[in-house]
C-alpha cells in the first residue's frame, strides 16, 4: 500500500547508525552528570533567607534605614 521506506542493508550504514547512537547515549550521560554536579554546587552554596518582620528597619545602604511594610513568601515590601 503506497510507498514503503527503503531499508538499507549496507554494513557501513548500520555501523554509522550504531556509532551515532552510542555518541548520543554518551552525550546524554555526560549532560546528566553535568546537571547533577551543577545542582550539587548550587545547593552547597545556598544559604537560608533572612527572616523579616513588619516594622523592622533594615540596615542603611545608601539612604536608609528602610522600614518593612509587609512580608510576602518571596518578597518584602519596603518604605523607601
N, C-alpha and C positions, 0 to 999 in steps of 0.2 A: 504494500500500500504506500504509494508515494516514493520519495527518495530516502533510501537508507544510508546512514553515515558509513563512510569507508573506514574499516578497521585496519590499521597499519600493523603488519606483522614483521616489519623491519626490526632487527635486533638493535640497531643504533637508536631508533626512536624509542624503543622500550627502555633501553639503558638511560637515555637522556631524561625521559619522564621520571624514571626511578631516582636519578640524581637530583632532579629538581624537587621531587617530593621530599627527599631526605634533607635538602637545604632548607625547605620551608619548615619542616619539623624542627630542625636545629635552631632556626631563627626564632620560632615560637618559644622554644625552651629558653633561649638566651633573653628574649624580651620579658618572659615571665620572671626569670631570676633578677633582671634589672628592676622590674616593678617591685618585687619583694624587697630588694635592697633599698630602693628609694623610700618605700613606705616605712621600713625599719628605721632609716636615718631620720625621717621626718618625725616619727613618733618619739625617738630618743631625744630630740631637741625641743619637743613641745613642752610648754610649761602651763600650769594651771592659770586660768584667767583670774585677775584680781576681783574681789568682791566689793561692790559699791552699794551705798545706801542713799536714799533721798535725803538731801540736806547736807551731805558730806561735801567738803571743799577739797578739790584736787590740787596737787602741787602747782606752784607757779612755774610756767614755762617761759612765756614772754610777757604777757599781761594778764596775770591771774590773781588770785586763785579762781577756779571755776566751780560754781555750785551745781551739784547734781539735782536735776529736776525730776527725772524718772529713770527707772531701771527696767530695761526690757531684756528678753532672753539673749539677744545678740547685739544689743546697743545700749548706750547710756546717753540720755538727753541732758545737755549741759546748758546753763545760763551763761551766755557769752557777753 
